[in-house]
Amino acid sequence: MSESTPTHEVEHSARPEDTPRAVGPLFGDAPPTRSAVFLRELMRGSAVTTILAIVLAMLVGGVLIALTDKDVQAAAGYFFSRPGDTFVAIWKSVSGGYEALFRGAVFNPKGNDFAAQIRPITNSLGFAAPLIAAGLGVALAFRAGMFNIGARGQMLIGAMFAGLFAFNLDLPMWIHLPLTLLAGIVGGALWGGLVGLLKAKTGAHEVILTIMLNYVAFYLLLWMLRTPGLLQAAGSNQPQTRPTPASAQFPDLLGPQFPNLDWGFVIVIAATVFVWWLIERSSLGLRLRALGENPHAARAAGMSVDRLYIYAMLFAGGLAGLAAMNQIQGNVTTGFGATIDAGIGFDAITVALLGRSRAWGTFAAGILFGALKAGSFSMQAQGIPVDIVLVVQSLIVLFIAAPPLLRAVFFLPKTDAEKAAAARAKAAKKAVAA
């Protein structure tokens, strides 16, 4: 005991009943409780961030719905004399818009029978199937460290292969359907594998390659659709194929009452399981993840980086080809043109980002976007611009890509990396001021 320590202080601290207990944040040396750690990590987690991004995007979408509503605009003209009318009009427009979205995407309580009531959710799943398939292709490439924005071209080439090798055949369904499906997957895989091959052998960047090959695929398909004897329907002057043969179409999954949901969705579920197993459980997936983390370390570990680039793009292109088959064998069976991709190739990037490049995350994101697409028709019937749904989709991705913004809006705890960055910025500011 040092002589400078007062005796009464020593005696006071020696009494156990007077010893402070570590019961809260006032005592910095006390470790946080398990519940506090769990809650903090939960609020920092990607699932909470994704949910809050959707909520915030919906709030912004509600503001846009109110601003574009004619009743709200009319009530705002006399806001200061009767402000209640404006708030009532805002509530009616926003609640009515999202009620229409729910009614068109999930469940329609106004339906005449049970089949009509649940038809919205089957429509959502039908719209989601090609989005999920193409999104899985983009997500798989992301995990391998490649930014694949060529799903559109891979879809177009997949449709072209199906039209060339399967449409002109007269076969029983048990041969014709899988043959058409296989042709589309092979076509997309070859187009995607070409990107991997060029990147591996020449070092060209996959973004430039996929952008250019998207244009090549579009104009190649357009030329074939305008050339009699190739893909153009016989006796037609339009750049369009003949209808998909009945023996090559996916059968309805739940019967003719639900025409938008077919067995293509079951195949997409199987593809999701396959991608999950490939990336998370297989030895090839381990090498692909290592390539995505650090290609130089992967090469130093003895992995064939060039071969992995080709494998990744082969799988990615094949999944995009599967998305094209969900279109021509399910959603669009009256004949397809050069716009058969319907923007799905680019929406797949959004789906993969929202799903954080995980198989089941991409699956859930595809269902969400399929529901937004299905519900947008009901919203449009109420006079709400369909573009608002596109704005909501874009905002979801924007907020997902900016988690610090979400944490600031909802007052969530910062991550350790964000705290370290803030401390460095503060220290640098002090150093400059000094």
N, C-alpha and C positions, 0 to 999 in steps of 0.2 A: 504494500500500500504506500503510495507516495505521500510525503508530508504535506503537499499542497492541497490534498483532498480533505475538505471539511468533514469532521467526525459525524455531524448530524446528517450529512448527505449519505454517508456510508450506511449509517444505521437505517435511514429511511429506505434506501434501495434494498437493504437486506430483508425487509419484511415482505414475504411472498404475496400478502393480500394487496400490497401497494404496487406490485410489479405490473406494468401495462401489458395487456393482452393484445395479440395481433388479430384484431377483429375487423379490420377494414383497410381502406386505402391510405389511412393516416400514417400507417406504419409501413414504410417502404421496404423493409427487410422481410416482411411476411410474404410467403409464397401465396399466390392466388389459389382459391379453392378449386376443386374439380369442376363444380358446376359453373364457376366463373370462366374457367378455361374453355369448357365445352360450349358455353354460350358465345364467348368471343370468337372461337373458331367457326361456330355455326354461322354467325353473322358475317364472317369474312368469306364463307364458302361460296363456291360457284353457283350452287343451287339457289341460295338466297339472292345472290346478285342477279341471276337470270329472272327469278320471279319478280324482283323489284324493277328490273328493266321493263318487263312486260307491263307491270302496273303503271309505271311512269309514262310509258308510251301510250297506254290507254287513256291516261289523264290528259295528255297533250292532244290525243285524238278527240276526246270529249270537248276540249276547247275549240278545236277546228269545226266539229259538228255544230256547236252552238253558234259560232261566228258565221257559218254559211246557211243557217236556218232562217227562212223568211219571217217566221213568227217572232223569232228573237230580234231580228233587225227592226221589225215594226214596233215591238214593245220597247226597244231601246230608244226609239224616237221620243217617247214621253216618260223616260226613266225617272226624272226628278219629280214628276207629279204623281206617278204611281209605280214606284220601284218594284213592288211585289209582282206585278205582271211580268216584268223582265225575268225575275228569278224563276217564276213558274214556267215561263216559256223555255228558259234554259234547261230546267229539269226535264220537261217533257221532250225536248229535242234530243238531249243526251241519253236519257233512259230509254226513249223510244228507239234510238239508233242502235244501242247495244242490245236491247231486247230483240230487235230484228236480226242482229248478228247472231245472237244465241239461237233464235228460232230457225235461222237458215243453216246453222252449222252444227248444232248439237241435238236439240229436241224442239219439236213444234207442237205445243199443247193445243193448237187450233186445228190439228189434223182430224179428218173424219174418222179414221181408224188408227189402230196401233201402228200399222205399217207406214201410214202417212206421217205419224208422229216421230218415228225413229228414222225416217228416210234422210233427214239432214245429216245425221252422224255417218250414215253409209256414204253419202255424197262427199263428206269431208275426207273419209278414209280413201275413197276412190281418187280424189284430187291429190291426196298426200302420197300415193304410191310412187308415181314417177319422181316427185320431189325427194322422197327418201332415197330412192335408188341412185339418182344423180348426186345427191348430197353425200351419200356414202363414198362415192368415187372421189369427190373433192376432199372429203375428210381423210380418206386413206392416203391420198397424196400429201396432204398437210402433215400427217404424222411422219411421213418419210422426208419432210423438209422441202417439199415441192409445192409451189403455188399453181395449182391446176385450174386455169380459167378457160379450159378448152372443152368443158362438158357439152357445150352447144354443138361444136363440130363433131364430137364423138357420137352424140345422139343422131345427128344428121347422117353420118356415115353408117351407123347401125341401122337406121331406117332404110337407107339405100341398099345395103346388103340384103335386108329382109325382102325388099321389093324385087331385087334382081334374082335371088335364088329361091324364093319361097312362094311369091304371089302367082307364078305361072304354073305351079304344079297342081296336079289333081290327085290328092292323097287322102287317106282316111285321117280323121282328126288325131288319133293317137300317134301318128307319124308327122302330120303336117304342122300341128301346133308346136311341139318341141323343136322341130326343124326350123321353123320361123324364129322362135325364141333364140335358138342357138346361133342362127345366122346374124341376128341383130347384135348379140353379145360379142361374137367374134369380130364383126365389123367395127364396133366401138373399141374393142381391145386392140385391134391392129392400128387404128388411128391414134389411140393413146400411146401404144408401144412405140410408134414412130417418133413421138416427142421424147420418150425416154432414150431411144436409140441415138437421136441427134444430140441430145444433151450429153450422153455418155461418150460419144465418139468425137464431138466437135467442141463441147463445152458451152454451146449456145444456151441462153437462159430460157427456161421453160415458159416464162410469161410471154416473151416475144414469139416463141414457137407456137404456143396455143392460140394467141391472138391471130397470127397469120393463117394458121391451119383452120381456124373457124371460118375465115373468109373463103379459103380454098374449098372447104367442105360445102359451104352454102352455094357457091357458084357452080361447083361440080354437080351437086344435086339438082340445082335449077336447070342446068343444061340438059341433064338426063330426063328431067320432067318435061322439057320442051321438045325432046327428040322422039318422034314416033319409032316404035320398035324397042325402045329402052324401058323407060318407066311411065311414059305418058299413056293414059288410058286410050284404048282403041276407039277411033271415031270422035275424039274430043280435041278441042283446040285450047283447052286450059292446061296449065302446067300442074297436073295433078294425076295421081295414080288411080287405078280402078279400086273399088272397095276391097277391103281385106276379105279374103275368102272365109266363109263361115267356118270351115274346118280348121282355120288358123286363129280364130278368135278365142279369147279366154271365156270360159263359161261363167255365168253369173254365180256368185258365191252363195247368195241367199235367195235366189230365185228371180223371176222377171220383175217382181215388185221393186227391186233395188238394182236398177240397171247400171248404176255407176260403180258398184262394188263387185269385182270379179276375182277370179283366182289369181290374178296378177298381184293382188295385195298379199296373198299367202306366200307367193314367191319372193316378194320384197321382205317379208318377215324372215324367211329362210336366208336371204342375202344378208340381212342384218346380223343374224346369228353367225353366219360364215365370216363376216368382216370382224365381228367381235373376237371370234376364236383366232382368226388369222393374226390380228394385231396384238391381242393380249395374251394368247396362250401358245402360239406356234413359235418354233425357232426362227422361221422366216420373219415373223412379226417382230421378234426381238431385234433382228438385224435391221429391219426397216425403222424401228424406233431409234436404234443407235445411229442410223444414218441421219434421221431427222434432228437428233440432238447435236451431233458433231460429225460431219462426214470425214474430217481429217483424222479424228480419233478412230472412227470405224475402219478407215483404210489402214491405219497403223496397227489395228487389232487383227488384220489379215482378212477383212471382209472385202468382197468384190463390189466396190461402190458402183461401178458402171453397170454391172448386172442388176444390182438392187434398184437403180434408177429405172431400168427397163421393166423389171417385175412390178414396181409400184405403178407405173403408168399403164401397164397391161391390165392390171386389176382395176385401176381407176376408169380406164376407157371401157372395159367390159361392163362395169356397173352403170356407166352412162348409156351404153347400148341397151341394158336392161330397162332403163328409164324410157328409152325410145320405144321398146316393145310394149311397155305398159300403155303407151299412147296409141300405137297403131293396132295393137291386138285387144285393146280395151276401151279407151276413151274416145278414139277417133277411128272408126272402122269404115267410114264412107269414102275413104281415099285420102291420101295425105299430099301436102304440098311442101314447099321449101321452108315453111314456117311451122313444121310439125313440132319443133322443140318448144314453141309457145312461151319462150322466155324461161323455161325450166332450167336450162343450162346455166344461166346467170343466177337465178333464184337459188340454185343448189349451193352457190358460194355462201349466200346468206344463211341457208339452213345448216351448213357445216360449221360456220362461225358460231351460230347460236347454240349448236350442239357441242361446241368446244372440241370438235374433231373426234368425238367418241361415238362409237357405233349406236348405242342406245340413246345418247343425247341427240344425235342426228335424227334418229327415228322419232323421238318426241318432238323435235323442232319441225320435222316434216309434217307431222299431224297437226301441229299448231298452225302452220302456214296453209295447210289444206283446209282447215276449219275457217281461217280468215278468208280464203278464196271462196269457199262455199257460202259463207255468211254475207259476203259482199254483194251477192245478187239480191238478197232480201233487203239489205240496206239501200241499194240502188232503187229498189221498187218503192221505197219510202221517200225518194227524192234526195237522198244523201249521196254526194259524189263518191264514186267508187275509188277515186284517187286517195281518199282519206285512209282507206285500208292500206294502200301502198305506203303512205306516209307513216302509218303505225308500224308496218314491217321494217321500214328503214330506221325508224327511231329505236326500235328494239335492238337492232344490231349496233346502232350508234352508242346506246347506253351500255351494251355488253362490252363494246370496245373501249369504254371509258369508265372503268370501275371506280376510280377516285371521284368522278363526278357523282356517281350514284351514292357513294358513301357520304359525300358532302351534303347531298339533298336530303338523305334519310338519317343523317347523323350517326352513321355506322362507325365502329372502330377502324382505325387505319391498320394496314398490314405493317409488319416489321420493315419491309423494304421501303414503304412510303414514309415511315417514321425516320428511317436512316437518311432518306433523300431529303426530307425536310430539315433534319439536323445539319446535314452538309450544306444545304442552301443557307441556313441561318448563320452557320460558321463563316461561310464565304462572304456573306453580307457584312458581318462584323469585321472581317479582315479588310474588306474594301473601305469601310467607314474609318477604320483605324489608320 
